[in-house]
Structure formats: structure tokens, C-alpha cells
Amino acid sequence: MAGHLLLLVLMYSFSLIKAQALLPPKLTVNPPVITETDSVTLNCQTPSSVSVSHCHFNTVRGGSVRASSCLKTLTGTELLNMAHQSSPAVVEVTCYYTVNGEFSSTSPHSHISYIVINKGMIQMIGAGVTLGVLVLGLVLLFNQSRFEKCVSQRSKSNITDDRKYMAAYDETYSIVTYDCNIGDREYTADYDEVYSIITYEC
């Protein structure tokens, strides 16, 4: 009985020594920058001299997942759930491996790899388009007010003389066409340049 107990103690001690001698794996992530719907591949590269049972991937903030092939593909949403974070965020990931044997031995953890997770591009583009439409609407409203002012001043100036007066000028970012009728002639102010300066004559 004492011999069996001694044997178990020796085997356990040997397992501890073996675990301490294991080299840490190398963790690579590809790609390192993704969105919530994109996927990232985690590769826990282990030494070729050991017989690996499983690899474990951990986030620094908690949460883990196991893979028998030491290669794991996760979406940005899955990583955020593991790390208990929300985008935009930087998720810190490490890995370690388990060695086959009578007593399981685990390796030291790998270095920390960083994965940047941004919000979906569709949401970002949608927000940009919405903002652009609002800005364009305000610009058009402002230009319409300028145009009505030009027409009003042109009518008053025709009562006293037939000279041309500059009613105002506008600097804007839009595509707008203005037509002014003076007498039997039609004048068109047409522009399509970014940050154009337009003068209105009445």
C-alpha cells in the first residue's frame, strides 16, 4: 500500500516537473482589425516536440473556448461576448495547451494578442449618408432664401433704373441652378464646384 502511494507521489511530481518544462505557445491572430460581423482566426502554435490534447483561448477579461486543432475562428460578436465588452473595443487574447498523458499538464500562457473590433461598416456608412442629407437640405434651404431675396431686390431696382446690382454672394457645397429673368432676357447662374462662390445680379 505504501509502495503504491509512493508511486503516485512520484508520478504526480514528475507531472509537475514536466508542466514546468513546457514551453509557452505562440498566438497569432488574422486579421487583427475586424467588425462585429467579421471573423478572426486564432492560431495557438505549439512546440512540435509535445503531444497536444487541446488548446484553450482566453480573453484577459474572462471567457474561454477550447479547440482540439489549436486553430479557432470566431466572429467579432463572439469575442465581444467572451470578453464582456461592446464595440468599438480592443479584445486581449491569450492561449495555452494541454499535453496528453496520465496526468494532464498545461503549458504557460502565450503572450497577449490584441484584436480591434469596430462597429459594422453599414452602420457607419448609414450614419454618414444621413448626416450628408441633412447638411445638403440645410444648404438648399439657405440658398432658396437667398434666391428669393435676390428676386425681391431685382423687382424693386427695375422701378428706378435698368442698372444691375449685386444682391449677395454665397459660398456653399452643393449643386444648384438659379435662373433670373430681367426684361425679356434670361440669366442663369449655374455652378457645380465644391466650395463655390456665387454672385447674384439683379
C-alpha positions as CSV (number, residue, x, y, z in Angstrom):
1,M,0.0,0.0,0.0
2,A,2.8,2.4,0.9
3,G,4.5,1.5,-2.3
4,H,1.5,2.4,-4.4
5,L,1.2,5.7,-2.6
6,L,4.9,6.5,-3.2
7,L,4.4,5.7,-6.9
8,L,1.5,8.1,-7.2
9,V,3.5,10.8,-5.4
10,L,6.4,10.3,-7.8
11,M,4.2,10.3,-10.9
12,Y,2.5,13.5,-9.7
13,S,5.9,15.1,-9.0
14,F,7.1,14.1,-12.5
15,S,4.0,15.6,-14.0
16,L,4.6,18.9,-12.2
17,I,8.2,19.0,-13.4
18,K,7.0,18.2,-17.0
19,A,4.5,21.0,-16.8
20,Q,7.1,23.5,-15.7
21,A,9.4,22.4,-18.6
22,L,6.7,23.1,-21.2
23,L,7.3,26.0,-23.5
24,P,4.6,28.7,-24.0
25,P,2.8,28.7,-27.3
26,K,2.8,31.5,-29.8
27,L,-0.5,33.1,-30.6
28,T,-1.3,34.7,-33.9
29,V,-4.5,36.5,-34.9
30,N,-5.6,37.2,-38.5
31,P,-6.8,39.8,-39.3
32,P,-6.1,41.9,-36.2
33,V,-8.8,44.5,-37.1
34,I,-12.4,43.4,-37.7
35,T,-16.0,44.5,-37.4
36,E,-18.7,42.8,-35.3
37,T,-19.8,40.6,-38.2
38,D,-16.3,39.8,-39.5
39,S,-14.3,36.7,-38.4
40,V,-10.8,36.3,-37.0
41,T,-8.7,33.2,-36.9
42,L,-6.8,32.4,-33.7
43,N,-3.8,30.1,-34.1
44,C,-2.2,28.8,-31.0
45,Q,1.2,27.5,-32.3
46,T,2.6,24.8,-30.0
47,P,6.1,23.2,-29.9
48,S,6.4,20.2,-32.3
49,S,8.1,18.1,-29.6
50,V,4.9,17.7,-27.5
51,S,1.7,15.8,-28.0
52,V,-1.0,18.3,-27.6
53,S,-4.5,17.3,-26.5
54,H,-6.3,20.6,-26.7
55,C,-5.7,24.3,-26.9
56,H,-7.6,26.9,-24.9
57,F,-8.2,30.5,-25.9
58,N,-8.8,33.0,-23.2
59,T,-9.7,36.7,-23.1
60,V,-8.0,38.7,-20.4
61,R,-11.3,40.0,-19.1
62,G,-12.7,36.5,-18.8
63,G,-14.3,33.9,-21.1
64,S,-12.6,30.9,-22.8
65,V,-13.1,28.5,-25.6
66,R,-11.4,25.2,-26.4
67,A,-10.2,23.8,-29.7
68,S,-8.7,20.4,-30.5
69,S,-6.9,21.6,-33.5
70,C,-5.4,24.7,-31.8
71,L,-7.0,26.7,-34.6
72,K,-10.2,28.6,-33.9
73,T,-12.3,31.0,-35.9
74,L,-14.6,33.5,-34.1
75,T,-16.7,36.4,-35.1
76,G,-16.3,39.8,-33.6
77,T,-19.6,39.4,-31.7
78,E,-18.5,36.1,-30.2
79,L,-15.2,37.7,-29.0
80,L,-17.1,40.7,-27.5
81,N,-19.4,38.3,-25.6
82,M,-16.4,36.3,-24.3
83,A,-14.7,39.5,-23.1
84,H,-17.9,41.1,-21.8
85,Q,-17.2,44.2,-23.9
86,S,-19.0,46.2,-26.6
87,S,-17.7,47.7,-29.8
88,P,-15.6,49.6,-30.5
89,A,-13.2,47.7,-28.3
90,V,-9.8,46.1,-28.1
91,V,-10.0,42.5,-27.0
92,E,-6.9,40.9,-25.4
93,V,-6.5,37.2,-26.1
94,T,-4.0,34.6,-24.8
95,C,-3.8,30.8,-25.3
96,Y,-2.3,27.7,-23.7
97,Y,-2.3,24.0,-24.5
98,T,-2.8,20.7,-22.6
99,V,-0.4,17.8,-23.1
100,N,-1.6,14.2,-23.3
101,G,-0.6,11.9,-20.5
102,E,-1.7,10.1,-17.4
103,F,-1.8,13.4,-15.7
104,S,-2.8,16.4,-17.7
105,S,-0.2,19.1,-18.0
106,T,-0.9,22.6,-19.1
107,S,1.6,25.0,-20.6
108,P,2.3,28.6,-19.6
109,H,0.1,31.2,-21.3
110,S,1.2,32.8,-24.6
111,H,1.9,36.5,-25.0
112,I,-1.2,38.7,-25.3
113,S,-2.5,39.4,-28.8
114,Y,-4.8,42.3,-29.5
115,I,-7.9,42.3,-31.7
116,V,-9.6,45.6,-32.6
117,I,-13.3,45.3,-33.1
118,N,-15.2,48.2,-34.7
119,K,-18.9,48.7,-35.4
120,G,-20.3,47.4,-38.7
121,M,-19.4,49.4,-41.8
122,I,-23.0,49.5,-42.9
123,Q,-24.0,51.4,-39.7
124,M,-21.1,53.8,-40.2
125,I,-21.9,54.5,-43.8
126,G,-25.6,54.9,-43.0
127,A,-24.9,57.5,-40.3
128,G,-22.6,59.3,-42.8
129,V,-25.2,59.4,-45.5
130,T,-27.9,60.6,-43.1
131,L,-25.6,63.4,-41.9
132,G,-24.8,64.4,-45.5
133,V,-28.5,64.5,-46.5
134,L,-29.3,66.8,-43.5
135,V,-26.4,69.1,-44.4
136,L,-27.4,69.3,-48.0
137,G,-31.0,70.0,-47.1
138,L,-29.9,72.9,-44.9
139,V,-27.7,74.3,-47.7
140,L,-30.6,74.1,-50.2
141,L,-32.9,75.8,-47.8
142,F,-30.4,78.6,-47.2
143,N,-29.8,79.1,-50.9
144,Q,-33.6,79.2,-51.6
145,S,-33.9,82.0,-49.1
146,R,-31.0,83.9,-50.9
147,F,-32.7,83.4,-54.2
148,E,-36.0,84.8,-53.1
149,K,-34.2,87.8,-51.6
150,C,-32.4,88.3,-55.0
151,V,-35.7,88.3,-56.9
152,S,-37.3,90.7,-54.5
153,Q,-34.5,93.2,-54.8
154,R,-34.4,92.8,-58.6
155,S,-38.1,93.8,-58.9
156,K,-37.5,96.9,-56.8
157,S,-34.4,98.1,-58.7
158,N,-36.3,97.9,-62.1
159,I,-38.7,100.6,-60.9
160,T,-36.0,103.3,-60.7
161,D,-33.4,102.3,-63.3
162,D,-32.1,99.5,-65.5
163,R,-28.7,99.0,-64.0
164,K,-27.6,95.7,-62.5
165,Y,-26.9,95.4,-58.8
166,M,-25.2,92.6,-56.9
167,A,-27.7,91.4,-54.4
168,A,-25.5,88.9,-52.4
169,Y,-22.9,86.2,-52.8
170,D,-23.0,82.7,-51.5
171,E,-20.2,80.2,-50.6
172,T,-21.6,76.7,-50.3
173,Y,-21.1,73.0,-51.1
174,S,-23.9,71.8,-53.3
175,I,-25.2,71.6,-56.9
176,V,-27.9,74.3,-57.5
177,T,-29.1,76.1,-60.6
178,Y,-30.6,79.6,-60.4
179,D,-32.5,81.4,-63.3
180,C,-33.3,85.1,-63.2
181,N,-35.4,86.9,-65.8
182,I,-34.6,90.5,-66.4
183,G,-36.8,92.1,-69.0
184,D,-37.1,89.7,-71.9
185,R,-33.7,88.0,-71.2
186,E,-33.0,85.1,-69.0
187,Y,-29.8,84.8,-67.0
188,T,-28.6,81.6,-65.5
189,A,-26.2,81.2,-62.6
190,D,-25.0,77.5,-62.8
191,Y,-22.3,76.0,-60.6
192,D,-21.2,72.6,-59.6
193,E,-17.9,73.2,-57.8
194,V,-17.0,72.3,-54.3
195,Y,-17.0,75.4,-52.1
196,S,-18.0,77.7,-54.9
197,I,-18.6,81.5,-54.5
198,I,-21.7,82.6,-56.5
199,T,-22.8,86.2,-57.0
200,Y,-26.4,87.1,-57.8
201,E,-27.1,90.1,-60.0
202,C,-30.5,91.8,-60.2
